[in-house]
Amino acid sequence: MPKKIRELKAALRKAGFERIRIRGSHERWIHAELPELPITVAGKDGKDAKPYLEKLVSDALQKLKDKEQEDEPT
């Protein structure tokens, strides 16, 4: 079962992404550690997320996690 748009937004917010722009139903999210990877989330909160959007968000969260692990001192 696909995730809802609101679940993706909550995951982005929890990871530290900030909503920088809204135009209609499109929201632009960006993280200070990943400025090269802005994410556009389109759709109303109650709608099912498209598979490509779920993958994009999960890939971004994984990159952020990997980057944080690289920055940790050993």
N, C-alpha and C positions, 0 to 999 in steps of 0.2 A: 504494500500500500504506500503510495507516495506521501511525502511529508507535505504539510501545509506551508503556505508562504509565511505565516506568522511564526512557525517553528524555525524556519531558516533565518528570519530576522532576529529571533531571540538568540540563536546560536552565534550569529555575527556580533550582536550586542555584548553577549557574555564573553566573547573572545577579545573584545576591545575595539571592534570596528565602530566607526562613527558614520552616521547618515549625514552626507554633506549636501545633498541636493534632492529635491522632489520635483517631478514634472508629471502631472497626471498620476497614473498608477505606477510610474517608474521611480525607483529610489536608487541613488548612487551611494555606495558604502565604500569606505576606505580605512585602512589601518596605517598608523604612523610607521610601523616596521615594514610594511609592504606597499609603499606608495606606487609602485609599478603595476600593482594588481587591483585596480578598482573593480567593484562588483556592482552590476546593475540588477536589481531585483524588480521584476515586473509582475503585477497582479495584485488582486485584493487579498487581504489576510486569510480569508476562509477558503480560498481556492487551492487546489492541489498544485504543487510545484512541478514544473516540467523536469524531466530527467536530466537535461543538460544543466539546469540551474542547480539541482541538488549536487551534481558532480562538481560544478564550479565552486560552490560553497565548501564542499568537503575537501577539495584540493587546496583551496586557500587556507582553510583551518589547519590542514596537515603541513603546509609550507610554513605557517606561522609557528606551529609546534616544533618543527625541525629547526627553524631559525633560533628559537628560544633555547633549544638544547645545545646548539653550536655556541651560543653566547655564554653558557654557564661555565664557570671556571672548573677546572678538573682538580 
